[in-house]
Amino acid sequence: MIVDLRNPSKPTEVSRWWMPGQRKGDSDELPPRHKEPFDVGFRPHHTLSFPERPDRAYVGWSDGGIIILDISDKAAPRMISRLDYHPPFPGFTHTCLPLFNRDLMLVTDEATGDQGIDWPKRYWIVDIREEKNPVMIASLPTPDNFELHRIGGRIGAHNIHENEPEPGSAKLENTVVTTWFSAGLRIYDIRDPFRPEEIAAFLPETPAGQRGSRISDCFVDDRGIVNAADRANGCLYVLEYTGKQSLTQQPPAKAGWVGIAD
């Protein structure tokens, strides 16, 4: 839904868009549903739009995959392209983050089941030079799945630092800061998008009362400080990159970024 907020006391719906076949009464049919436990349905999960391209919306559509929308006419959004890669991979496309200066898009698939039952849930690098034909060119290296099964909990991708446009947010194009639930927080060098490399990781002790960590969201400020949130019984971790293949936990007042120049 696109909503007009110019009068914040009276929000007004401008338009809606849905995947063809999704709405009751559509003549189109949706793709076949996934078998359990991989069926999470067809719905938008996360939508991003940026000042650099205010005429575009980049949407993770759960089992519908990656959708790029033309929203130049706010009253009539239209689909430019859709990239669906599940099956064979399990569903739940979560976030689609464009890197405008590089003609790339980072895509996350959310892990939803404990003990890695829907593994692999990965991070993908997509070439969007031709936005009508987005092409996957790589995936980020995955953590040791055997060790994570021992830890338990959700195992796999969730979200990334989204290059938020507001002041105070880091704008990253050559490094990617990611959350992996039980696999903690991990940073990758994607200067060569065909050969991404893990350069740092932070895996805290599992909080009492839960199976594995639930490191699910992160934010990097313009000083380079990484904030990572455990969505269950954990906390907010404030981190600094040391350049030694690990992240050190710091008190909130600690500032400074050592080792990475994006």
Stockholm file with secondary structure:
# STOCKHOLM 1.0

chainA/1-262         MIVDLRNPSKPTEVSRWWMPGQRKGDSDELPPRHKEPFDVGFRPHHTLSFPERPDRAYVGWSDGGIIILDISDKAAPRMISRLDYHPPFPGFTHTCLPLFNRDLMLVTDEATGDQGIDWPKRYWIVDIREEKNPVMIASLPTPDNFELHRIGGRIGAHNIHENEPEPGSAKLENTVVTTWFSAGLRIYDIRDPFRPEEIAAFLPETPAGQRGSRISDCFVDDRGIVNAADRANGCLYVLEYTGKQSLTQQPPAKAGWVGIAD
#=GR chainA/1-262 SS CEEECSSTTSCEEEECCCCTTCSTTCSSCCCCCCCTTSCCCEEEEEEEEETTEEEEEEEEEETTCEEEEECSSTTSCEEEEEECCTTTSCCCEEEEEEEGGGTEEEEEECCCSBTTTTCCCCEEEEECSSTTSCEEEEECCCCCHHHHHHHCSBBSCCCBCCCCSSTTBCCCSSEEEEECBTTCEEEEECSSTTSCEEEEEECCCCCTTSSSCCEEEEEEBTTCCEEEEESSSCCEEEEEECSSSSEEECCTTCCCCCSCCC
#=GC SS_cons         CEEECSSTTSCEEEECCCCTTCSTTCSSCCCCCCCTTSCCCEEEEEEEEETTEEEEEEEEEETTCEEEEECSSTTSCEEEEEECCTTTSCCCEEEEEEEGGGTEEEEEECCCSBTTTTCCCCEEEEECSSTTSCEEEEECCCCCHHHHHHHCSBBSCCCBCCCCSSTTBCCCSSEEEEECBTTCEEEEECSSTTSCEEEEEECCCCCTTSSSCCEEEEEEBTTCCEEEEESSSCCEEEEEECSSSSEEECCTTCCCCCSCCC
//
